[in-house]
Amino acid sequence: MSDEVKVSGPTPVVADEFLKVERRGMEPVPDAERHGSPRELALVWTGAMSNYVSLLTGALVIGAPVAVGLAGDNWDWLIVGWRSWLVRPWRPLFMAL
């Protein structure tokens, strides 16, 4: 009889194989089939979010001057409209000139 003890790692799960369909839906995964670490999830999350951050930053850099320019145009129209409202009672006087 041998005194060797074999220690095996987690058993491979069929769903972990390449191009295999996951059999589970919303039911919890048993402890024996769980693997991975929070670090792996953090790397996936960081990689996914860094793309959105770069897109948002680029959109703000390109869009901010356009928004300021449009806001300036809106203020111009507001001032022109306000002045025309002030002049409206005296319009017949100016039309006669």
Backbone torsions as a table, in degrees:
resi	resn	phi	psi	omega
1	MET	NA	134.9	-178.2
2	SER	-96.6	150.7	179.9
3	ASP	-95.0	9.7	-178.9
4	GLU	-77.4	138.8	177.0
5	VAL	-115.9	125.0	178.1
6	LYS	-89.5	128.3	176.1
7	VAL	-110.9	121.7	-179.8
8	SER	-111.2	153.5	178.4
9	GLY	-80.0	-168.5	179.0
10	PRO	-64.2	144.0	-179.8
11	THR	-71.2	141.4	-179.4
12	PRO	-66.9	142.4	-179.2
13	VAL	-102.1	138.7	-177.4
14	VAL	-60.4	-36.4	-177.5
15	ALA	-69.4	-18.8	179.0
16	ASP	-80.3	-11.4	180.0
17	GLU	-72.8	156.0	-176.3
18	PHE	-65.6	131.1	178.4
19	LEU	61.6	30.8	174.4
20	LYS	-104.0	147.7	-178.5
21	VAL	-84.3	136.7	176.6
22	GLU	-69.7	129.4	-178.1
23	ARG	-85.5	-23.4	-176.4
24	ARG	-87.4	151.3	174.7
25	GLY	-108.5	-106.7	-179.4
26	MET	-95.1	-4.1	-178.4
27	GLU	-72.4	148.8	-177.0
28	PRO	-67.0	149.9	178.6
29	VAL	-84.7	131.7	178.6
30	PRO	-62.6	153.1	-178.2
31	ASP	-59.3	-33.5	-178.6
32	ALA	-67.1	-25.1	-178.0
33	GLU	-97.7	-3.4	-178.7
34	ARG	-79.8	140.7	177.3
35	HIS	-153.3	172.9	-179.1
36	GLY	98.4	177.3	-178.7
37	SER	-140.9	162.1	177.0
38	PRO	-60.0	-29.6	179.3
39	ARG	-61.3	-39.3	178.6
40	GLU	-62.9	-41.3	178.4
41	LEU	-68.3	-37.0	179.3
42	ALA	-64.3	-39.1	178.7
43	LEU	-66.2	-40.1	178.1
44	VAL	-64.7	-44.3	-179.5
45	TRP	-64.5	-43.4	-179.7
46	THR	-64.8	-41.6	178.9
47	GLY	-63.4	-39.4	179.6
48	ALA	-70.3	-40.6	-177.1
49	MET	-75.9	-26.9	-179.5
50	SER	-65.6	-30.6	177.6
51	ASN	-66.2	-44.9	-179.8
52	TYR	-67.0	-36.1	178.7
53	VAL	-64.0	-42.3	179.8
54	SER	-66.9	-38.8	177.6
55	LEU	-65.4	-42.3	179.4
56	LEU	-65.5	-42.5	179.2
57	THR	-63.1	-44.3	178.2
58	GLY	-63.3	-39.7	178.8
59	ALA	-66.0	-38.1	178.6
60	LEU	-67.7	-39.9	-179.9
61	VAL	-64.3	-41.2	-179.0
62	ILE	-78.2	-39.0	-172.9
63	GLY	-84.6	-21.6	-176.2
64	ALA	-63.3	-47.4	178.4
65	PRO	-63.5	-34.2	178.1
66	VAL	-65.3	-42.2	180.0
67	ALA	-65.1	-39.5	178.3
68	VAL	-65.7	-41.1	178.4
69	GLY	-64.1	-41.7	177.9
70	LEU	-66.8	-37.1	177.7
71	ALA	-64.7	-38.7	177.0
72	GLY	-63.0	-41.8	177.2
73	ASP	-62.8	-39.2	179.1
74	ASN	-64.5	-39.5	177.6
75	TRP	-65.2	-37.5	177.9
76	ASP	-60.8	-46.1	-180.0
77	TRP	-65.4	-34.8	177.5
78	LEU	-64.4	-42.7	179.9
79	ILE	-66.9	-42.3	178.9
80	VAL	-63.4	-43.3	178.4
81	GLY	-64.4	-39.0	179.5
82	TRP	-66.7	-40.7	178.8
83	ARG	-66.1	-39.8	179.7
84	SER	-67.8	-30.7	176.6
85	TRP	-69.6	-36.6	178.0
86	LEU	-68.2	-35.2	-175.6
87	VAL	-83.8	-15.1	-173.9
88	ARG	-54.5	-42.8	180.0
89	PRO	-63.7	-27.1	-177.5
90	TRP	-98.7	9.3	-176.9
91	ARG	-58.9	-41.4	178.6
92	PRO	-59.2	-32.2	178.1
93	LEU	-66.1	-40.8	-178.9
94	PHE	-74.0	-28.8	179.7
95	MET	-70.1	-29.0	-179.0
96	ALA	-73.6	-24.4	-178.4
97	LEU	-74.7	NA	NA
